[in-house]
Amino acid sequence: AANIGIDAPSLHVAVFDGVDATGAGYDPSSLINGLADCMTSAIIDLSVLDATQSDSVFMSFFWQLKGKGELANEEDSLVLQFLDEGLNWNTVWSKSGGLENETQEFRQELLKISSSLFHAGFQFRFQSYGKLSGPFDTWLVDYVYINYGRHGNDIAYLDRALTTPGNFLTAPYTALPTEQFFADPSKYLVDLSVEFYNLNSFFQPILYSARVKDLVTQQDVQVLSDEIVAIPGGFERDVFTSPALDANNLDPNADSLWLEATVFIKSGDIFFIEEIDNNNDTTFNNQIDYRLNDTVRNVTIIDDYLAYDDGEPDFAAGINQRGGRLAYRYVLEEKALLTHVDINFPLVQQNGLPIEVVVWKTIGEEKDSVQYQNSYSVKRSNSIGELKAYALDTPIFVQDTVYIGFVQATDEFLAVGLDKNTNSAEHMFYNVDGNWRDNEYVQGSFLMRPRFDKAIAADFVPGNPGNANLDPDIYPNPSGGTFVINAVFDDIFIVNSYGQQKFFEKTVQEGRTILDLSDNESGIYLIRLTQGSKTTTKRIIINN
């Protein structure tokens, strides 16, 4: 991950928590702790080393507890093990969680590798122990390095690194609809900044540059900085800042813009030096390229949606109460047709849970001003960072302040993907007892976005009956299994909270539809009603 560490030594770090590579918890329903993430090295042949090198083989690495993730408790741990010649894993280092080891800095460890481990099949592995149900108990590891010819104070490296991908070209949004952006570009365009770290103990002059390219047209847009000189000292951190993009260099008639900002440094970094002989001839190891951390890229999208996030969920956050409400505030300069709410629900156990997607004009007043509300089932993302679309049955026009979110229908923990690289905490609100409250607990940005589909907007006719809401009454609700609907429908489709289709008996009397679901067990169901070209989804509850 590129964003979850705080003051990392280099650009990407390894993240250890309770989810696998797909973002699913190792044991989503478990309340106990256990072995979570594990990272095992490739086989390293140490048998080529001789006795003269027995005191000079060291492994170093940097680690951080929590970072921008979740604090591991004292019973949680991160463990480092070495594999001996008898294929036994031996613990050589470990750290426990808790406030005592929480730090805003990465700590470097330097461990001597005993000559008893100089065999052809040597390996090392990091393991974390913590909650198995989700992205909790976070440990970070970076810059792992093993070599001979080292010593107990060998903590400097001939490497200069960019340590963050940099901010987006716009703020507070990382993506905007074309019309919203060009209504006032100067309101959104901001300076471009990246963080830098000199891993060596000596100062090093460098040159940094920043350029913007349109990925749609493949044309260069602007050079923001061109070989600006900086001279960072040993082990010094710095921030390199370039001026904001000039909107005059952009095409206001473009359907979309994918603006790639590239920042790169020239620091004298080269391949790793194996040795310099008596004739000053240098042997390089071309498998270790110190220039890998010298270039970063970020893409700002101007198209058809608003976003605060960077598209990568580093964590997940939500509430776990039936009837709980989560709202996310956006502000639009121009009137626009809202067609979808896109949400990333990362946890596998959430798939099929019933929710009501809601759009509010205002919240927290005597009565919330609801612009849209309808029932849906949670759709789990197929890959990390994927947002699923929840299409509005009837698109609505919005302007100025708008809140998007949902009401949950179960007491299950309903988590939304959370990006920790950006922070829109001030725009998050929740309601678990009838009263809206400002977010005080979560830092980051939800992967939850309003989308304004251009094709739908082009064909949309306000007031067209085909766009009118289909909003029948269903009663009693909850019931023991019999429901009455004050309308007749062409098609009725019912699923449980896991998305499984359920069967029922239907009777039509005097313009009403009577449904008998008494053979189904108690729970929450979604019923999709179709009448001509109009469709709506409602939530019903069986208590039997």
LOFIDO-620150 format. One record per residue (C-alpha): residue number from 1; y negated, x negated, z negated. Coordinates in steps of 0.25 Angstrom, whole numbers, padded with zeros to 4 digits. Layout:
NUM	Y	X	Z
...
END
This chain:
1	0000	0000	0000
2	-0014	-0005	0003
3	-0022	0003	-0006
4	-0016	0005	-0020
5	-0018	-0009	-0026
6	-0031	-0013	-0033
7	-0036	-0026	-0029
8	-0023	-0030	-0022
9	-0021	-0044	-0017
10	-0018	-0040	-0003
11	-0019	-0027	0006
12	-0005	-0020	0003
13	0003	-0019	-0010
14	0017	-0014	-0013
15	0016	-0002	-0022
16	0027	0002	-0032
17	0028	0016	-0037
18	0038	0028	-0037
19	0038	0032	-0022
20	0046	0026	-0011
21	0041	0021	0003
22	0040	0036	0008
23	0031	0040	-0004
24	0042	0048	-0011
25	0045	0046	-0026
26	0058	0039	-0029
27	0062	0051	-0038
28	0052	0062	-0036
29	0057	0070	-0047
30	0060	0059	-0057
31	0052	0058	-0070
32	0058	0045	-0074
33	0054	0030	-0070
34	0063	0021	-0062
35	0064	0011	-0051
36	0053	0014	-0041
37	0048	0005	-0030
38	0055	-0008	-0026
39	0051	-0019	-0017
40	0061	-0029	-0013
41	0058	-0042	-0006
42	0065	-0047	0007
43	0076	-0058	0004
44	0069	-0072	0001
45	0078	-0084	0003
46	0074	-0093	-0009
47	0086	-0102	-0006
48	0078	-0111	0003
49	0070	-0116	-0009
50	0075	-0129	-0016
51	0074	-0134	-0030
52	0060	-0141	-0028
53	0054	-0127	-0026
54	0061	-0120	-0038
55	0048	-0120	-0046
56	0038	-0116	-0035
57	0044	-0102	-0030
58	0035	-0091	-0035
59	0033	-0076	-0032
60	0019	-0070	-0034
61	0014	-0055	-0032
62	0003	-0046	-0037
63	0005	-0033	-0044
64	-0003	-0022	-0049
65	0000	-0010	-0058
66	-0005	0004	-0053
67	-0016	-0001	-0043
68	-0021	0013	-0038
69	-0008	0019	-0041
70	-0002	0025	-0054
71	0000	0017	-0067
72	0014	0013	-0070
73	0018	0016	-0085
74	0023	0006	-0095
75	0038	0009	-0092
76	0035	0007	-0077
77	0036	-0007	-0071
78	0036	-0016	-0059
79	0047	-0027	-0058
80	0050	-0039	-0050
81	0064	-0044	-0048
82	0070	-0056	-0041
83	0084	-0056	-0034
84	0093	-0067	-0039
85	0105	-0074	-0031
86	0115	-0064	-0038
87	0107	-0052	-0032
88	0101	-0048	-0046
89	0087	-0043	-0047
90	0080	-0050	-0059
91	0067	-0045	-0064
92	0056	-0056	-0065
93	0044	-0048	-0067
94	0040	-0034	-0071
95	0027	-0026	-0076
96	0027	-0013	-0083
97	0017	-0002	-0081
98	0006	0003	-0090
99	-0009	0001	-0092
100	-0006	-0014	-0097
101	-0003	-0018	-0083
102	-0012	-0010	-0075
103	-0022	-0018	-0068
104	-0033	-0017	-0057
105	-0028	-0031	-0052
106	-0016	-0036	-0046
107	-0009	-0046	-0054
108	-0001	-0058	-0048
109	0012	-0063	-0053
110	0018	-0076	-0050
111	0033	-0078	-0053
112	0042	-0090	-0051
113	0055	-0088	-0044
114	0066	-0096	-0051
115	0075	-0105	-0042
116	0087	-0097	-0047
117	0082	-0087	-0037
118	0081	-0096	-0025
119	0092	-0089	-0017
120	0093	-0084	-0003
121	0092	-0069	-0007
122	0080	-0069	-0016
123	0072	-0056	-0017
124	0062	-0050	-0026
125	0059	-0035	-0029
126	0048	-0027	-0036
127	0052	-0014	-0043
128	0044	-0003	-0049
129	0049	0006	-0060
130	0041	0019	-0063
131	0040	0034	-0059
132	0049	0038	-0047
133	0042	0051	-0044
134	0030	0046	-0036
135	0019	0036	-0034
136	0018	0032	-0048
137	0019	0019	-0057
138	0012	0010	-0046
139	0014	-0005	-0045
140	0008	-0014	-0034
141	0013	-0027	-0029
142	0006	-0037	-0019
143	0007	-0051	-0013
144	0021	-0055	-0016
145	0023	-0070	-0013
146	0035	-0079	-0015
147	0035	-0094	-0011
148	0038	-0108	-0016
149	0028	-0119	-0018
150	0021	-0110	-0028
151	0017	-0112	-0043
152	0014	-0103	-0055
153	-0001	-0102	-0052
154	0001	-0099	-0037
155	-0007	-0086	-0036
156	-0017	-0089	-0024
157	-0014	-0086	-0010
158	-0021	-0091	0003
159	-0023	-0076	0007
160	-0036	-0067	0008
161	-0033	-0052	0009
162	-0039	-0039	0011
163	-0034	-0030	0000
164	-0038	-0016	0004
165	-0037	-0009	0018
166	-0052	-0006	0016
167	-0059	0008	0015
168	-0060	0018	0026
169	-0073	0018	0035
170	-0077	0031	0029
171	-0078	0037	0015
172	-0075	0045	0007
173	-0066	0050	0018
174	-0056	0040	0025
175	-0055	0050	0036
176	-0064	0061	0042
177	-0064	0072	0053
178	-0072	0067	0065
179	-0083	0078	0063
180	-0085	0075	0048
181	-0086	0060	0050
182	-0096	0061	0062
183	-0105	0071	0055
184	-0110	0060	0046
185	-0103	0046	0048
186	-0112	0039	0039
187	-0108	0047	0027
188	-0093	0042	0029
189	-0094	0028	0035
190	-0093	0017	0024
191	-0092	0002	0022
192	-0078	-0004	0024
193	-0073	-0013	0013
194	-0060	-0020	0010
195	-0055	-0028	-0002
196	-0052	-0043	-0001
197	-0044	-0053	-0010
198	-0043	-0068	-0009
199	-0029	-0072	-0014
200	-0033	-0087	-0014
201	-0039	-0094	-0026
202	-0050	-0100	-0016
203	-0062	-0094	-0009
204	-0060	-0091	0006
205	-0070	-0087	0016
206	-0066	-0075	0025
207	-0072	-0066	0036
208	-0070	-0051	0035
209	-0072	-0041	0047
210	-0071	-0026	0048
211	-0069	-0018	0061
212	-0067	-0004	0065
213	-0059	0001	0077
214	-0056	0015	0082
215	-0041	0017	0083
216	-0042	0029	0092
217	-0050	0022	0103
218	-0046	0008	0099
219	-0060	0003	0100
220	-0068	-0006	0090
221	-0078	0002	0083
222	-0086	-0008	0074
223	-0086	-0021	0068
224	-0090	-0019	0053
225	-0089	-0033	0049
226	-0087	-0046	0057
227	-0082	-0058	0049
228	-0090	-0057	0037
229	-0089	-0069	0028
230	-0083	-0068	0013
231	-0079	-0079	0004
232	-0070	-0074	-0007
233	-0066	-0083	-0019
234	-0053	-0086	-0024
235	-0045	-0073	-0028
236	-0058	-0065	-0025
237	-0058	-0050	-0021
238	-0069	-0045	-0012
239	-0073	-0033	-0004
240	-0077	-0034	0011
241	-0086	-0023	0016
242	-0090	-0020	0030
243	-0101	-0010	0034
244	-0098	0005	0038
245	-0094	0009	0052
246	-0106	0013	0061
247	-0103	0027	0065
248	-0111	0025	0078
249	-0099	0017	0083
250	-0090	0029	0082
251	-0088	0040	0092
252	-0093	0053	0086
253	-0085	0061	0097
254	-0071	0054	0094
255	-0060	0064	0090
256	-0056	0054	0080
257	-0058	0040	0075
258	-0048	0031	0069
259	-0057	0020	0064
260	-0049	0007	0060
261	-0057	-0003	0051
262	-0051	-0017	0051
263	-0055	-0027	0041
264	-0050	-0041	0042
265	-0053	-0055	0036
266	-0052	-0069	0041
267	-0049	-0078	0029
268	-0041	-0089	0034
269	-0028	-0082	0030
270	-0016	-0087	0038
271	-0001	-0088	0036
272	0005	-0093	0024
273	0005	-0108	0023
274	0020	-0113	0021
275	0016	-0128	0019
276	0006	-0139	0024
277	0013	-0152	0026
278	0008	-0166	0025
279	0002	-0166	0039
280	-0006	-0153	0035
281	0003	-0145	0044
282	0004	-0131	0040
283	0016	-0122	0040
284	0013	-0107	0040
285	0022	-0095	0036
286	0019	-0085	0046
287	0026	-0074	0039
288	0015	-0074	0028
289	0002	-0070	0035
290	-0010	-0070	0025
291	-0018	-0063	0035
292	-0011	-0050	0033
293	-0021	-0045	0023
294	-0033	-0049	0031
295	-0034	-0036	0039
296	-0035	-0022	0034
297	-0037	-0009	0042
298	-0041	0005	0039
299	-0042	0018	0048
300	-0053	0028	0046
301	-0050	0041	0053
302	-0060	0051	0058
303	-0052	0063	0063
304	-0049	0076	0057
305	-0047	0075	0042
306	-0054	0070	0029
307	-0047	0060	0020
308	-0050	0052	0008
309	-0037	0045	0008
310	-0032	0033	0016
311	-0019	0040	0020
312	-0010	0032	0011
313	-0005	0039	-0002
314	-0004	0028	-0013
315	-0001	0038	-0024
316	0000	0053	-0026
317	-0007	0063	-0035
318	-0008	0078	-0038
319	-0005	0088	-0049
320	0007	0095	-0054
321	0004	0109	-0058
322	0006	0123	-0051
323	-0007	0128	-0046
324	-0013	0115	-0047
325	-0024	0112	-0036
326	-0029	0099	-0030
327	-0042	0098	-0022
328	-0047	0087	-0013
329	-0062	0088	-0009
330	-0068	0084	0004
331	-0082	0086	0010
332	-0084	0089	0025
333	-0098	0086	0032
334	-0094	0096	0043
335	-0087	0109	0044
336	-0073	0107	0048
337	-0060	0116	0050
338	-0050	0112	0040
339	-0036	0113	0046
340	-0027	0105	0037
341	-0025	0099	0023
342	-0017	0086	0024
343	-0010	0082	0011
344	0000	0070	0008
345	0010	0075	-0002
346	0018	0062	-0004
347	0029	0066	-0014
348	0043	0071	-0008
349	0045	0081	-0020
350	0032	0088	-0016
351	0038	0093	-0002
352	0038	0108	-0001
353	0030	0111	-0014
354	0020	0123	-0012
355	0005	0121	-0012
356	-0007	0128	-0007
357	-0017	0120	0001
358	-0031	0124	-0002
359	-0045	0121	0003
360	-0056	0124	-0006
361	-0071	0125	-0004
362	-0074	0123	-0019
363	-0066	0121	-0031
364	-0070	0121	-0046
365	-0079	0133	-0045
366	-0077	0147	-0051
367	-0067	0149	-0039
368	-0062	0139	-0029
369	-0067	0142	-0015
370	-0053	0141	-0007
371	-0055	0140	0008
372	-0040	0139	0011
373	-0027	0140	0003
374	-0013	0141	0008
375	0002	0138	0004
376	0009	0126	0009
377	0021	0117	0005
378	0019	0102	0002
379	0023	0094	0014
380	0027	0080	0010
381	0022	0068	0018
382	0033	0062	0027
383	0027	0048	0025
384	0017	0041	0015
385	0003	0046	0018
386	0006	0057	0027
387	-0002	0070	0025
388	0004	0083	0028
389	-0005	0094	0034
390	-0007	0107	0028
391	-0013	0116	0039
392	-0023	0127	0035
393	-0017	0140	0040
394	-0032	0143	0043
395	-0041	0131	0045
396	-0054	0133	0037
397	-0068	0127	0039
398	-0073	0118	0028
399	-0086	0110	0026
400	-0092	0102	0014
401	-0083	0101	0002
402	-0069	0106	0004
403	-0057	0104	-0005
404	-0042	0103	0000
405	-0030	0103	-0009
406	-0019	0112	-0014
407	-0013	0120	-0025
408	0001	0117	-0029
409	0012	0127	-0033
410	0021	0119	-0042
411	0020	0110	-0054
412	0026	0099	-0046
413	0017	0086	-0045
414	0011	0088	-0031
415	0005	0074	-0027
416	-0004	0071	-0015
417	-0004	0057	-0009
418	-0015	0049	-0015
419	-0022	0037	-0008
420	-0027	0027	-0019
421	-0036	0018	-0009
422	-0047	0029	-0008
423	-0052	0037	-0019
424	-0057	0052	-0018
425	-0053	0056	-0032
426	-0067	0063	-0034
427	-0062	0073	-0023
428	-0049	0077	-0030
429	-0049	0090	-0039
430	-0037	0097	-0046
431	-0035	0110	-0053
432	-0023	0113	-0062
433	-0028	0123	-0072
434	-0038	0131	-0064
435	-0050	0121	-0065
436	-0053	0111	-0055
437	-0055	0096	-0060
438	-0060	0084	-0054
439	-0049	0073	-0051
440	-0050	0062	-0062
441	-0036	0056	-0061
442	-0033	0053	-0047
443	-0039	0041	-0039
444	-0037	0041	-0024
445	-0037	0050	-0012
446	-0027	0062	-0009
447	-0021	0062	0004
448	-0026	0076	0006
449	-0035	0079	0018
450	-0042	0090	0025
451	-0039	0090	0040
452	-0048	0096	0051
453	-0038	0097	0063
454	-0047	0096	0076
455	-0037	0104	0085
456	-0036	0116	0075
457	-0052	0116	0074
458	-0054	0116	0089
459	-0046	0129	0090
460	-0050	0136	0077
461	-0057	0149	0078
462	-0064	0154	0065
463	-0061	0168	0062
464	-0049	0169	0072
465	-0039	0178	0066
466	-0028	0168	0069
467	-0035	0158	0059
468	-0036	0169	0048
469	-0028	0166	0035
470	-0015	0174	0033
471	-0016	0177	0018
472	-0006	0188	0014
473	-0004	0192	-0001
474	0010	0189	-0007
475	0014	0196	-0020
476	0019	0196	-0030
477	0018	0181	-0030
478	0025	0175	-0038
479	0037	0185	-0038
480	0052	0186	-0040
481	0054	0185	-0026
482	0048	0197	-0019
483	0035	0195	-0012
484	0026	0205	-0004
485	0016	0200	0007
486	0005	0210	0011
487	0008	0207	0026
488	0019	0206	0037
489	0022	0192	0043
490	0029	0187	0056
491	0036	0176	0048
492	0038	0172	0034
493	0044	0159	0030
494	0046	0154	0015
495	0050	0141	0009
496	0051	0136	-0005
497	0043	0124	-0011
498	0053	0114	-0005
499	0051	0120	0009
500	0064	0127	0010
501	0064	0140	0018
502	0068	0152	0010
503	0073	0166	0014
504	0068	0180	0010
505	0069	0194	0013
506	0057	0201	0020
507	0053	0216	0020
508	0041	0221	0027
509	0034	0234	0021
510	0021	0241	0025
511	0014	0228	0030
512	0020	0220	0018
513	0031	0209	0018
514	0040	0208	0006
515	0048	0196	0004
516	0060	0194	-0005
517	0063	0180	-0010
518	0070	0184	-0022
519	0083	0175	-0018
520	0074	0163	-0019
521	0072	0155	-0032
522	0059	0154	-0040
523	0049	0145	-0034
524	0037	0143	-0025
525	0038	0147	-0010
526	0030	0146	0002
527	0029	0158	0012
528	0024	0156	0026
529	0019	0169	0032
530	0016	0170	0047
531	0009	0182	0054
532	0006	0180	0069
533	-0001	0167	0070
534	-0005	0166	0055
535	0003	0159	0045
536	0001	0157	0030
537	0009	0151	0018
538	0010	0157	0004
539	0016	0153	-0009
540	0025	0162	-0016
541	0032	0160	-0030
542	0046	0166	-0033
543	0049	0168	-0048
544	0062	0174	-0050
END
